[in-house]
Amino acid sequence: MALRFGRCRLPELLKATRMSQTEFAKRLEVSDSFVSRVISGEKKLSLLKAREAALILGCHVDDLYEWIGPNGERL
């Protein structure tokens, strides 16, 4: 199965946890501008950073992005 990244779900996860983007970036040990680029889709989180982000946000790694299947369907 060929999965593709969909949109980044960080904005809604940050809102749900009432964490600012700046606080999240600080806890993830990245710049605020890097988080902005991840949210815009310009960058993707590495597996290690995705796992750390999931721990910070109290979610699963799969929750960080929408996923698109081989036929274009959202998974």
All heavy atoms as a GROMACS GRO file, in nm:
protein
  596
    1MET      N    1   0.085  -0.118   0.000
    1MET     CA    2   0.000   0.000   0.000
    1MET      C    3   0.089   0.124   0.000
    1MET      O    4   0.183   0.134   0.078
    1MET     CB    5  -0.090   0.001   0.123
    1MET     CG    6  -0.177   0.124   0.129
    1MET     SD    7  -0.269   0.150   0.282
    1MET     CE    8  -0.372   0.008   0.290
    2ALA      N    9   0.061   0.215  -0.088
    2ALA     CA   10   0.139   0.339  -0.098
    2ALA      C   11   0.066   0.451  -0.024
    2ALA      O   12  -0.031   0.506  -0.073
    2ALA     CB   13   0.158   0.376  -0.244
    3LEU      N   14   0.114   0.483   0.094
    3LEU     CA   15   0.056   0.592   0.171
    3LEU      C   16   0.130   0.721   0.141
    3LEU      O   17   0.249   0.720   0.110
    3LEU     CB   18   0.070   0.565   0.321
    3LEU     CG   19  -0.016   0.456   0.380
    3LEU    CD1   20   0.018   0.438   0.527
    3LEU    CD2   21  -0.163   0.488   0.366
    4ARG      N   22   0.056   0.831   0.149
    4ARG     CA   23   0.117   0.964   0.134
    4ARG      C   24   0.075   1.049   0.253
    4ARG      O   25  -0.030   1.027   0.313
    4ARG     CB   26   0.069   1.032   0.006
    4ARG     CG   27   0.118   0.966  -0.120
    4ARG     CD   28   0.070   1.040  -0.244
    4ARG     NE   29  -0.075   1.025  -0.257
    4ARG     CZ   30  -0.159   1.122  -0.291
    4ARG    NH1   31  -0.114   1.243  -0.317
    4ARG    NH2   32  -0.288   1.100  -0.302
    5PHE      N   33   0.158   1.147   0.284
    5PHE     CA   34   0.121   1.243   0.386
    5PHE      C   35   0.006   1.329   0.336
    5PHE      O   36   0.007   1.374   0.222
    5PHE     CB   37   0.238   1.339   0.416
    5PHE     CG   38   0.347   1.280   0.499
    5PHE    CD1   39   0.461   1.229   0.438
    5PHE    CD2   40   0.339   1.278   0.636
    5PHE    CE1   41   0.563   1.176   0.514
    5PHE    CE2   42   0.442   1.226   0.713
    5PHE     CZ   43   0.553   1.174   0.652
    6GLY      N   44  -0.090   1.353   0.422
    6GLY     CA   45  -0.193   1.452   0.397
    6GLY      C   46  -0.155   1.578   0.475
    6GLY      O   47  -0.038   1.601   0.504
    7ARG      N   48  -0.255   1.654   0.510
    7ARG     CA   49  -0.226   1.778   0.582
    7ARG      C   50  -0.179   1.749   0.724
    7ARG      O   51  -0.215   1.648   0.785
    7ARG     CB   52  -0.346   1.871   0.583
    7ARG     CG   53  -0.456   1.829   0.674
    7ARG     CD   54  -0.567   1.934   0.683
    7ARG     NE   55  -0.671   1.884   0.770
    7ARG     CZ   56  -0.668   1.894   0.903
    7ARG    NH1   57  -0.568   1.953   0.963
    7ARG    NH2   58  -0.766   1.845   0.976
    8CYS      N   59  -0.100   1.839   0.776
    8CYS     CA   60  -0.050   1.831   0.912
    8CYS      C   61  -0.163   1.866   1.008
    8CYS      O   62  -0.233   1.965   0.988
    8CYS     CB   63   0.068   1.928   0.929
    8CYS     SG   64   0.135   1.930   1.094
    9ARG      N   65  -0.179   1.788   1.112
    9ARG     CA   66  -0.285   1.810   1.210
    9ARG      C   67  -0.237   1.881   1.336
    9ARG      O   68  -0.310   1.892   1.434
    9ARG     CB   69  -0.350   1.676   1.246
    9ARG     CG   70  -0.420   1.611   1.126
    9ARG     CD   71  -0.496   1.485   1.164
    9ARG     NE   72  -0.600   1.519   1.257
    9ARG     CZ   73  -0.616   1.459   1.377
    9ARG    NH1   74  -0.536   1.363   1.416
    9ARG    NH2   75  -0.713   1.496   1.458
   10LEU      N   76  -0.113   1.933   1.333
   10LEU     CA   77  -0.059   2.000   1.452
   10LEU      C   78  -0.146   2.116   1.503
   10LEU      O   79  -0.166   2.126   1.624
   10LEU     CB   80   0.082   2.051   1.427
   10LEU     CG   81   0.194   1.950   1.442
   10LEU    CD1   82   0.329   2.012   1.408
   10LEU    CD2   83   0.197   1.889   1.581
   11PRO      N   84  -0.200   2.201   1.416
   11PRO     CA   85  -0.282   2.312   1.470
   11PRO      C   86  -0.397   2.265   1.558
   11PRO      O   87  -0.418   2.318   1.668
   11PRO     CB   88  -0.332   2.384   1.345
   11PRO     CG   89  -0.230   2.354   1.241
   11PRO     CD   90  -0.185   2.213   1.271
   12GLU      N   91  -0.468   2.163   1.515
   12GLU     CA   92  -0.581   2.116   1.597
   12GLU      C   93  -0.534   2.041   1.722
   12GLU      O   94  -0.598   2.049   1.827
   12GLU     CB   95  -0.678   2.032   1.515
   12GLU     CG   96  -0.621   1.906   1.458
   12GLU     CD   97  -0.701   1.850   1.342
   12GLU    OE1   98  -0.694   1.906   1.232
   12GLU    OE2   99  -0.770   1.749   1.364
   13LEU      N  100  -0.422   1.971   1.712
   13LEU     CA  101  -0.368   1.901   1.829
   13LEU      C  102  -0.316   2.001   1.932
   13LEU      O  103  -0.335   1.982   2.053
   13LEU     CB  104  -0.258   1.804   1.787
   13LEU     CG  105  -0.304   1.686   1.702
   13LEU    CD1  106  -0.184   1.614   1.641
   13LEU    CD2  107  -0.390   1.590   1.782
   14LEU      N  108  -0.253   2.107   1.885
   14LEU     CA  109  -0.207   2.212   1.976
   14LEU      C  110  -0.326   2.280   2.044
   14LEU      O  111  -0.323   2.305   2.165
   14LEU     CB  112  -0.121   2.315   1.902
   14LEU     CG  113   0.016   2.265   1.856
   14LEU    CD1  114   0.082   2.367   1.766
   14LEU    CD2  115   0.104   2.233   1.976
   15LYS      N  116  -0.429   2.306   1.968
   15LYS     CA  117  -0.549   2.369   2.025
   15LYS      C  118  -0.613   2.279   2.130
   15LYS      O  119  -0.652   2.324   2.237
   15LYS     CB  120  -0.649   2.401   1.913
   15LYS     CG  121  -0.770   2.476   1.961
   15LYS     CD  122  -0.860   2.513   1.846
   15LYS     CE  123  -0.980   2.591   1.896
   15LYS     NZ  124  -1.070   2.630   1.786
   16ALA      N  125  -0.621   2.149   2.099
   16ALA     CA  126  -0.682   2.054   2.192
   16ALA      C  127  -0.605   2.043   2.323
   16ALA      O  128  -0.664   2.019   2.429
   16ALA     CB  129  -0.694   1.917   2.126
   17THR      N  130  -0.474   2.060   2.316
   17THR     CA  131  -0.391   2.052   2.436
   17THR      C  132  -0.365   2.189   2.498
   17THR      O  133  -0.294   2.199   2.598
   17THR     CB  134  -0.255   1.984   2.406
   17THR    OG1  135  -0.187   2.057   2.304
   17THR    CG2  136  -0.274   1.840   2.364
   18ARG      N  137  -0.418   2.292   2.434
   18ARG     CA  138  -0.401   2.431   2.481
   18ARG      C  139  -0.253   2.468   2.494
   18ARG      O  140  -0.211   2.532   2.590
   18ARG     CB  141  -0.475   2.455   2.611
   18ARG     CG  142  -0.623   2.438   2.598
   18ARG     CD  143  -0.694   2.462   2.725
   18ARG     NE  144  -0.838   2.440   2.704
   18ARG     CZ  145  -0.930   2.465   2.793
   18ARG    NH1  146  -0.895   2.514   2.910
   18ARG    NH2  147  -1.055   2.441   2.766
   19MET      N  148  -0.177   2.423   2.393
   19MET     CA  149  -0.034   2.453   2.392
   19MET      C  150  -0.006   2.547   2.275
   19MET      O  151  -0.055   2.527   2.165
   19MET     CB  152   0.046   2.323   2.374
   19MET     CG  153   0.196   2.340   2.389
   19MET     SD  154   0.288   2.187   2.367
   19MET     CE  155   0.209   2.080   2.484
   20SER      N  156   0.075   2.646   2.300
   20SER     CA  157   0.111   2.738   2.192
   20SER      C  158   0.213   2.672   2.100
   20SER      O  159   0.285   2.579   2.140
   20SER     CB  160   0.169   2.868   2.248
   20SER     OG  161   0.299   2.845   2.301
   21GLN      N  162   0.220   2.721   1.980
   21GLN     CA  163   0.318   2.672   1.884
   21GLN      C  164   0.460   2.695   1.937
   21GLN      O  165   0.548   2.610   1.922
   21GLN     CB  166   0.298   2.743   1.750
   21GLN     CG  167   0.387   2.694   1.640
   21GLN     CD  168   0.352   2.760   1.508
   21GLN    OE1  169   0.235   2.769   1.472
   21GLN    NE2  170   0.453   2.803   1.435
   22THR      N  171   0.480   2.807   2.002
   22THR     CA  172   0.612   2.840   2.057
   22THR      C  173   0.650   2.744   2.169
   22THR      O  174   0.764   2.695   2.174
   22THR     CB  175   0.614   2.986   2.109
   22THR    OG1  176   0.583   3.073   1.999
   22THR    CG2  177   0.746   3.022   2.169
   23GLU      N  178   0.557   2.714   2.258
   23GLU     CA  179   0.583   2.619   2.366
   23GLU      C  180   0.611   2.480   2.310
   23GLU      O  181   0.702   2.410   2.354
   23GLU     CB  182   0.466   2.614   2.464
   23GLU     CG  183   0.480   2.510   2.574
   23GLU     CD  184   0.598   2.533   2.668
   23GLU    OE1  185   0.646   2.647   2.679
   23GLU    OE2  186   0.644   2.435   2.730
   24PHE      N  187   0.533   2.440   2.210
   24PHE     CA  188   0.554   2.310   2.146
   24PHE      C  189   0.693   2.302   2.084
   24PHE      O  190   0.765   2.204   2.103
   24PHE     CB  191   0.446   2.285   2.042
   24PHE     CG  192   0.465   2.160   1.962
   24PHE    CD1  193   0.447   2.035   2.020
   24PHE    CD2  194   0.502   2.166   1.830
   24PHE    CE1  195   0.465   1.918   1.948
   24PHE    CE2  196   0.520   2.050   1.755
   24PHE     CZ  197   0.501   1.927   1.815
   25ALA      N  198   0.732   2.405   2.011
   25ALA     CA  199   0.864   2.409   1.948
   25ALA      C  200   0.974   2.398   2.052
   25ALA      O  201   1.072   2.324   2.035
   25ALA     CB  202   0.880   2.537   1.866
   26LYS      N  203   0.956   2.469   2.162
   26LYS     CA  204   1.055   2.466   2.269
   26LYS      C  205   1.068   2.325   2.327
   26LYS      O  206   1.178   2.274   2.346
   26LYS     CB  207   1.015   2.566   2.378
   26LYS     CG  208   1.114   2.584   2.488
   26LYS     CD  209   1.063   2.693   2.583
   26LYS     CE  210   1.165   2.723   2.689
   26LYS     NZ  211   1.120   2.832   2.777
   27ARG      N  212   0.955   2.261   2.353
   27ARG     CA  213   0.957   2.127   2.410
   27ARG      C  214   1.012   2.023   2.312
   27ARG      O  215   1.073   1.925   2.352
   27ARG     CB  216   0.818   2.088   2.458
   27ARG     CG  217   0.774   2.172   2.579
   27ARG     CD  218   0.640   2.135   2.631
   27ARG     NE  219   0.640   1.999   2.683
   27ARG     CZ  220   0.532   1.938   2.729
   27ARG    NH1  221   0.416   2.002   2.732
   27ARG    NH2  222   0.538   1.815   2.774
   28LEU      N  223   0.989   2.046   2.182
   28LEU     CA  224   1.038   1.955   2.078
   28LEU      C  225   1.185   1.985   2.044
   28LEU      O  226   1.248   1.910   1.972
   28LEU     CB  227   0.950   1.966   1.954
   28LEU     CG  228   0.963   1.860   1.847
   28LEU    CD1  229   0.936   1.720   1.902
   28LEU    CD2  230   0.871   1.889   1.730
   29GLU      N  231   1.235   2.096   2.096
   29GLU     CA  232   1.373   2.141   2.073
   29GLU      C  233   1.400   2.171   1.925
   29GLU      O  234   1.501   2.129   1.868
   29GLU     CB  235   1.474   2.039   2.129
   29GLU     CG  236   1.462   2.022   2.279
   29GLU     CD  237   1.560   1.922   2.338
   29GLU    OE1  238   1.623   1.844   2.263
   29GLU    OE2  239   1.573   1.922   2.461
   30VAL      N  240   1.305   2.244   1.867
   30VAL     CA  241   1.318   2.294   1.730
   30VAL      C  242   1.277   2.440   1.730
   30VAL      O  243   1.222   2.489   1.828
   30VAL     CB  244   1.232   2.214   1.628
   30VAL    CG1  245   1.277   2.069   1.622
   30VAL    CG2  246   1.084   2.224   1.661
   31SER      N  247   1.301   2.508   1.620
   31SER     CA  248   1.262   2.649   1.613
   31SER      C  249   1.113   2.662   1.583
   31SER      O  250   1.050   2.572   1.527
   31SER     CB  251   1.341   2.721   1.504
   31SER     OG  252   1.304   2.673   1.376
   32ASP      N  253   1.059   2.775   1.622
   32ASP     CA  254   0.919   2.805   1.593
   32ASP      C  255   0.897   2.808   1.442
   32ASP      O  256   0.794   2.763   1.393
   32ASP     CB  257   0.882   2.939   1.657
   32ASP     CG  258   0.733   2.961   1.668
   32ASP    OD1  259   0.657   2.864   1.666
   32ASP    OD2  260   0.693   3.079   1.679
   33SER      N  261   0.996   2.858   1.368
   33SER     CA  262   0.982   2.864   1.222
   33SER      C  263   0.980   2.724   1.161
   33SER      O  264   0.911   2.700   1.061
   33SER     CB  265   1.091   2.949   1.159
   33SER     OG  266   1.218   2.892   1.181
   34PHE      N  267   1.053   2.628   1.221
   34PHE     CA  268   1.048   2.491   1.172
   34PHE      C  269   0.907   2.434   1.190
   34PHE      O  270   0.852   2.371   1.099
   34PHE     CB  271   1.151   2.402   1.244
   34PHE     CG  272   1.142   2.258   1.202
   34PHE    CD1  273   1.198   2.216   1.083
   34PHE    CD2  274   1.076   2.165   1.281
   34PHE    CE1  275   1.188   2.084   1.041
   34PHE    CE2  276   1.066   2.033   1.241
   34PHE     CZ  277   1.123   1.992   1.122
   35VAL      N  278   0.847   2.458   1.305
   35VAL     CA  279   0.710   2.411   1.330
   35VAL      C  280   0.615   2.475   1.229
   35VAL      O  281   0.528   2.407   1.174
   35VAL     CB  282   0.665   2.438   1.475
   35VAL    CG1  283   0.518   2.402   1.494
   35VAL    CG2  284   0.752   2.361   1.574
   36SER      N  285   0.633   2.602   1.200
   36SER     CA  286   0.550   2.669   1.099
   36SER      C  287   0.564   2.602   0.963
   36SER      O  288   0.465   2.584   0.891
   36SER     CB  289   0.588   2.817   1.087
   36SER     OG  290   0.555   2.886   1.204
   37ARG      N  291   0.686   2.564   0.926
   37ARG     CA  292   0.709   2.498   0.798
   37ARG      C  293   0.649   2.357   0.795
   37ARG      O  294   0.601   2.313   0.692
   37ARG     CB  295   0.857   2.497   0.764
   37ARG     CG  296   0.911   2.636   0.732
   37ARG     CD  297   1.049   2.637   0.669
   37ARG     NE  298   1.148   2.561   0.742
   37ARG     CZ  299   1.234   2.612   0.830
   37ARG    NH1  300   1.233   2.741   0.858
   37ARG    NH2  301   1.322   2.535   0.891
   38VAL      N  302   0.649   2.290   0.909
   38VAL     CA  303   0.584   2.158   0.918
   38VAL      C  304   0.433   2.175   0.899
   38VAL      O  305   0.370   2.103   0.822
   38VAL     CB  306   0.616   2.088   1.052
   38VAL    CG1  307   0.528   1.964   1.071
   38VAL    CG2  308   0.764   2.050   1.058
   39ILE      N  309   0.377   2.272   0.967
   39ILE     CA  310   0.232   2.297   0.957
   39ILE      C  311   0.193   2.333   0.814
   39ILE      O  312   0.090   2.287   0.764
   39ILE     CB  313   0.188   2.406   1.057
   39ILE    CG1  314   0.198   2.350   1.200
   39ILE    CG2  315   0.048   2.457   1.027
   39ILE    CD1  316   0.179   2.454   1.310
   40SER      N  317   0.275   2.411   0.746
   40SER     CA  318   0.242   2.452   0.608
   40SER      C  319   0.265   2.340   0.506
   40SER      O  320   0.224   2.352   0.391
   40SER     CB  321   0.325   2.574   0.569
   40SER     OG  322   0.461   2.537   0.546
   41GLY      N  323   0.333   2.233   0.548
   41GLY     CA  324   0.360   2.122   0.456
   41GLY      C  325   0.493   2.134   0.385
   41GLY      O  326   0.530   2.046   0.307
   42GLU      N  327   0.565   2.240   0.413
   42GLU     CA  328   0.696   2.261   0.350
   42GLU      C  329   0.799   2.161   0.401
   42GLU      O  330   0.890   2.122   0.329
   42GLU     CB  331   0.742   2.404   0.380
   42GLU     CG  332   0.868   2.447   0.313
   42GLU     CD  333   0.904   2.591   0.351
   42GLU    OE1  334   0.814   2.673   0.376
   42GLU    OE2  335   1.025   2.619   0.355
   43LYS      N  336   0.786   2.120   0.527
   43LYS     CA  337   0.875   2.023   0.590
   43LYS      C  338   0.791   1.911   0.652
   43LYS      O  339   0.672   1.930   0.679
   43LYS     CB  340   0.957   2.088   0.702
   43LYS     CG  341   1.054   2.192   0.657
   43LYS     CD  342   1.179   2.126   0.607
   43LYS     CE  343   1.287   2.230   0.581
   43LYS     NZ  344   1.404   2.173   0.522
   44LYS      N  345   0.854   1.796   0.675
   44LYS     CA  346   0.790   1.685   0.745
   44LYS      C  347   0.874   1.654   0.868
   44LYS      O  348   0.995   1.674   0.869
   44LYS     CB  349   0.785   1.559   0.656
   44LYS     CG  350   0.707   1.577   0.528
   44LYS     CD  351   0.561   1.587   0.556
   44LYS     CE  352   0.480   1.591   0.428
   44LYS     NZ  353   0.425   1.721   0.400
   45LEU      N  354   0.809   1.604   0.971
   45LEU     CA  355   0.881   1.561   1.090
   45LEU      C  356   0.952   1.429   1.062
   45LEU      O  357   0.896   1.341   0.998
   45LEU     CB  358   0.783   1.540   1.206
   45LEU     CG  359   0.713   1.664   1.261
   45LEU    CD1  360   0.602   1.623   1.356
   45LEU    CD2  361   0.812   1.755   1.331
   46SER      N  362   1.075   1.417   1.110
   46SER     CA  363   1.143   1.288   1.103
   46SER      C  364   1.067   1.191   1.194
   46SER      O  365   0.986   1.232   1.279
   46SER     CB  366   1.287   1.301   1.151
   46SER     OG  367   1.290   1.327   1.290
   47LEU      N  368   1.092   1.063   1.179
   47LEU     CA  369   1.026   0.965   1.264
   47LEU      C  370   1.055   0.991   1.411
   47LEU      O  371   0.965   0.986   1.496
   47LEU     CB  372   1.067   0.823   1.224
   47LEU     CG  373   1.004   0.711   1.306
   47LEU    CD1  374   0.852   0.718   1.301
   47LEU    CD2  375   1.052   0.576   1.257
   48LEU      N  376   1.180   1.023   1.443
   48LEU     CA  377   1.217   1.050   1.581
   48LEU      C  378   1.142   1.173   1.635
   48LEU      O  379   1.085   1.169   1.744
   48LEU     CB  380   1.368   1.071   1.592
   48LEU     CG  381   1.421   1.100   1.732
   48LEU    CD1  382   1.390   0.986   1.827
   48LEU    CD2  383   1.570   1.125   1.728
   49LYS      N  384   1.140   1.281   1.558
   49LYS     CA  385   1.070   1.403   1.602
   49LYS      C  386   0.919   1.380   1.608
   49LYS      O  387   0.851   1.433   1.696
   49LYS     CB  388   1.103   1.522   1.512
   49LYS     CG  389   1.241   1.579   1.535
   49LYS     CD  390   1.256   1.634   1.676
   49LYS     CE  391   1.392   1.696   1.697
   49LYS     NZ  392   1.414   1.734   1.837
   50ALA      N  393   0.866   1.299   1.517
   50ALA     CA  394   0.722   1.268   1.520
   50ALA      C  395   0.688   1.191   1.647
   50ALA      O  396   0.586   1.218   1.711
   50ALA     CB  397   0.683   1.188   1.396
   51ARG      N  398   0.774   1.098   1.685
   51ARG     CA  399   0.750   1.021   1.809
   51ARG      C  400   0.758   1.114   1.930
   51ARG      O  401   0.674   1.105   2.020
   51ARG     CB  402   0.854   0.909   1.819
   51ARG     CG  403   0.838   0.824   1.943
   51ARG     CD  404   0.709   0.743   1.939
   51ARG     NE  405   0.701   0.658   2.056
   51ARG     CZ  406   0.603   0.664   2.146
   51ARG    NH1  407   0.503   0.747   2.130
   51ARG    NH2  408   0.604   0.586   2.250
   52GLU      N  409   0.855   1.203   1.932
   52GLU     CA  410   0.867   1.299   2.042
   52GLU      C  411   0.746   1.392   2.045
   52GLU      O  412   0.692   1.421   2.153
   52GLU     CB  413   0.995   1.380   2.029
   52GLU     CG  414   1.121   1.299   2.052
   52GLU     CD  415   1.249   1.378   2.022
   52GLU    OE1  416   1.241   1.499   1.992
   52GLU    OE2  417   1.356   1.316   2.029
   53ALA      N  418   0.701   1.436   1.928
   53ALA     CA  419   0.584   1.524   1.920
   53ALA      C  420   0.460   1.453   1.973
   53ALA      O  421   0.380   1.512   2.047
   53ALA     CB  422   0.561   1.569   1.776
   54ALA      N  423   0.444   1.326   1.938
   54ALA     CA  424   0.329   1.249   1.985
   54ALA      C  425   0.332   1.235   2.138
   54ALA      O  426   0.227   1.246   2.203
   54ALA     CB  427   0.327   1.112   1.918
   55LEU      N  428   0.450   1.214   2.194
   55LEU     CA  429   0.461   1.206   2.340
   55LEU      C  430   0.424   1.340   2.405
   55LEU      O  431   0.353   1.344   2.504
   55LEU     CB  432   0.603   1.166   2.381
   55LEU     CG  433   0.640   1.020   2.356
   55LEU    CD1  434   0.789   0.999   2.380
   55LEU    CD2  435   0.558   0.928   2.445
   56ILE      N  436   0.471   1.449   2.348
   56ILE     CA  437   0.441   1.582   2.400
   56ILE      C  438   0.291   1.610   2.395
   56ILE      O  439   0.233   1.665   2.489
   56ILE     CB  440   0.520   1.690   2.323
   56ILE    CG1  441   0.669   1.679   2.354
   56ILE    CG2  442   0.468   1.831   2.355
   56ILE    CD1  443   0.758   1.757   2.257
   57LEU      N  444   0.229   1.572   2.284
   57LEU     CA  445   0.087   1.604   2.263
   57LEU      C  446  -0.008   1.497   2.317
   57LEU      O  447  -0.130   1.514   2.314
   57LEU     CB  448   0.062   1.624   2.113
   57LEU     CG  449   0.135   1.743   2.052
   57LEU    CD1  450   0.125   1.739   1.900
   57LEU    CD2  451   0.079   1.874   2.107
   58GLY      N  452   0.046   1.385   2.363
   58GLY     CA  453  -0.038   1.278   2.417
   58GLY      C  454  -0.123   1.211   2.311
   58GLY      O  455  -0.240   1.181   2.334
   59CYS      N  456  -0.063   1.187   2.195
   59CYS     CA  457  -0.136   1.123   2.086
   59CYS      C  458  -0.047   1.017   2.022
   59CYS      O  459   0.063   0.991   2.067
   59CYS     CB  460  -0.181   1.227   1.983
   59CYS     SG  461  -0.045   1.307   1.893
   60HIS      N  462  -0.098   0.955   1.917
   60HIS     CA  463  -0.021   0.858   1.840
   60HIS      C  464   0.050   0.928   1.725
   60HIS      O  465   0.001   1.031   1.676
   60HIS     CB  466  -0.112   0.748   1.784
   60HIS     CG  467  -0.176   0.666   1.890
   60HIS    ND1  468  -0.111   0.566   1.956
   60HIS    CD2  469  -0.300   0.672   1.943
   60HIS    CE1  470  -0.193   0.511   2.044
   60HIS    NE2  471  -0.308   0.574   2.040
   61VAL      N  472   0.159   0.873   1.678
   61VAL     CA  473   0.231   0.930   1.564
   61VAL      C  474   0.137   0.946   1.445
   61VAL      O  475   0.141   1.047   1.374
   61VAL     CB  476   0.354   0.843   1.528
   61VAL    CG1  477   0.418   0.890   1.400
   61VAL    CG2  478   0.455   0.844   1.641
   62ASP      N  479   0.052   0.848   1.421
   62ASP     CA  480  -0.042   0.854   1.308
   62ASP      C  481  -0.136   0.974   1.316
   62ASP      O  482  -0.191   1.016   1.214
   62ASP     CB  483  -0.127   0.728   1.301
   62ASP     CG  484  -0.053   0.609   1.244
   62ASP    OD1  485   0.061   0.626   1.199
   62ASP    OD2  486  -0.111   0.499   1.245
   63ASP      N  487  -0.157   1.028   1.437
   63ASP     CA  488  -0.248   1.141   1.455
   63ASP      C  489  -0.189   1.274   1.409
   63ASP      O  490  -0.262   1.372   1.395
   63ASP     CB  491  -0.289   1.154   1.602
   63ASP     CG  492  -0.365   1.034   1.653
   63ASP    OD1  493  -0.431   0.965   1.573
   63ASP    OD2  494  -0.356   1.009   1.775
   64LEU      N  495  -0.060   1.278   1.384
   64LEU     CA  496   0.006   1.405   1.350
   64LEU      C  497  -0.025   1.453   1.208
   64LEU      O  498  -0.012   1.571   1.179
   64LEU     CB  499   0.158   1.392   1.368
   64LEU     CG  500   0.204   1.361   1.510
   64LEU    CD1  501   0.354   1.334   1.512
   64LEU    CD2  502   0.168   1.473   1.605
   65TYR      N  503  -0.063   1.360   1.122
   65TYR     CA  504  -0.095   1.393   0.983
   65TYR      C  505  -0.222   1.322   0.941
   65TYR      O  506  -0.257   1.218   0.997
   65TYR     CB  507   0.017   1.345   0.887
   65TYR     CG  508   0.147   1.418   0.904
   65TYR    CD1  509   0.248   1.369   0.985
   65TYR    CD2  510   0.172   1.537   0.835
   65TYR    CE1  511   0.368   1.435   1.001
   65TYR    CE2  512   0.292   1.604   0.850
   65TYR     CZ  513   0.390   1.552   0.933
   65TYR     OH  514   0.510   1.619   0.947
   66GLU      N  515  -0.291   1.378   0.843
   66GLU     CA  516  -0.392   1.300   0.772
   66GLU      C  517  -0.314   1.211   0.676
   66GLU      O  518  -0.206   1.249   0.629
   66GLU     CB  519  -0.485   1.391   0.691
   66GLU     CG  520  -0.584   1.466   0.776
   66GLU     CD  521  -0.684   1.545   0.693
   66GLU    OE1  522  -0.662   1.564   0.572
   66GLU    OE2  523  -0.782   1.590   0.752
   67TRP      N  524  -0.366   1.094   0.649
   67TRP     CA  525  -0.298   1.000   0.560
   67TRP      C  526  -0.384   0.976   0.437
   67TRP      O  527  -0.505   0.965   0.447
   67TRP     CB  528  -0.268   0.869   0.634
   67TRP     CG  529  -0.173   0.893   0.746
   67TRP    CD1  530  -0.204   0.914   0.877
   67TRP    CD2  531  -0.032   0.905   0.736
   67TRP    NE1  532  -0.091   0.938   0.949
   67TRP    CE2  533   0.017   0.932   0.866
   67TRP    CE3  534   0.059   0.895   0.632
   67TRP    CZ2  535   0.152   0.950   0.893
   67TRP    CZ3  536   0.193   0.912   0.659
   67TRP    CH2  537   0.238   0.939   0.788
   68ILE      N  538  -0.319   0.967   0.322
   68ILE     CA  539  -0.389   0.948   0.195
   68ILE      C  540  -0.346   0.815   0.136
   68ILE      O  541  -0.227   0.786   0.123
   68ILE     CB  542  -0.357   1.064   0.098
   68ILE    CG1  543  -0.400   1.196   0.161
   68ILE    CG2  544  -0.425   1.041  -0.037
   68ILE    CD1  545  -0.359   1.319   0.086
   69GLY      N  546  -0.445   0.733   0.104
   69GLY     CA  547  -0.420   0.600   0.048
   69GLY      C  548  -0.389   0.605  -0.100
   69GLY      O  549  -0.390   0.711  -0.163
   70PRO      N  550  -0.366   0.488  -0.159
   70PRO     CA  551  -0.324   0.480  -0.300
   70PRO      C  552  -0.428   0.532  -0.399
   70PRO      O  553  -0.393   0.574  -0.508
   70PRO     CB  554  -0.294   0.332  -0.322
   70PRO     CG  555  -0.361   0.261  -0.210
   70PRO     CD  556  -0.371   0.357  -0.097
   71ASN      N  557  -0.553   0.533  -0.360
   71ASN     CA  558  -0.658   0.581  -0.449
   71ASN      C  559  -0.702   0.723  -0.414
   71ASN      O  560  -0.807   0.769  -0.458
   71ASN     CB  561  -0.779   0.486  -0.445
   71ASN     CG  562  -0.743   0.349  -0.496
   71ASN    OD1  563  -0.669   0.336  -0.593
   71ASN    ND2  564  -0.792   0.246  -0.429
   72GLY      N  565  -0.623   0.791  -0.334
   72GLY     CA  566  -0.653   0.929  -0.297
   72GLY      C  567  -0.749   0.943  -0.181
   72GLY      O  568  -0.786   1.054  -0.145
   73GLU      N  569  -0.789   0.831  -0.121
   73GLU     CA  570  -0.883   0.837  -0.009
   73GLU      C  571  -0.810   0.872   0.120
   73GLU      O  572  -0.695   0.834   0.138
   73GLU     CB  573  -0.960   0.705   0.006
   73GLU     CG  574  -0.880   0.588   0.062
   73GLU     CD  575  -0.794   0.514  -0.040
   73GLU    OE1  576  -0.773   0.563  -0.152
   73GLU    OE2  577  -0.746   0.406  -0.005
   74ARG      N  578  -0.878   0.944   0.208
   74ARG     CA  579  -0.821   0.976   0.339
   74ARG      C  580  -0.838   0.855   0.429
   74ARG      O  581  -0.944   0.795   0.433
   74ARG     CB  582  -0.891   1.096   0.400
   74ARG     CG  583  -0.854   1.223   0.332
   74ARG     CD  584  -0.909   1.341   0.408
   74ARG     NE  585  -0.867   1.463   0.340
   74ARG     CZ  586  -0.943   1.568   0.329
   74ARG    NH1  587  -1.064   1.570   0.380
   74ARG    NH2  588  -0.899   1.674   0.266
   75LEU      N  589  -0.733   0.822   0.499
   75LEU     CA  590  -0.736   0.706   0.589
   75LEU      C  591  -0.741   0.751   0.733
   75LEU      O  592  -0.703   0.856   0.768
   75LEU     CB  593  -0.613   0.619   0.565
   75LEU     CG  594  -0.593   0.571   0.423
   75LEU    CD1  595  -0.464   0.494   0.412
   75LEU    CD2  596  -0.709   0.481   0.380
   0.00000   0.00000   0.00000
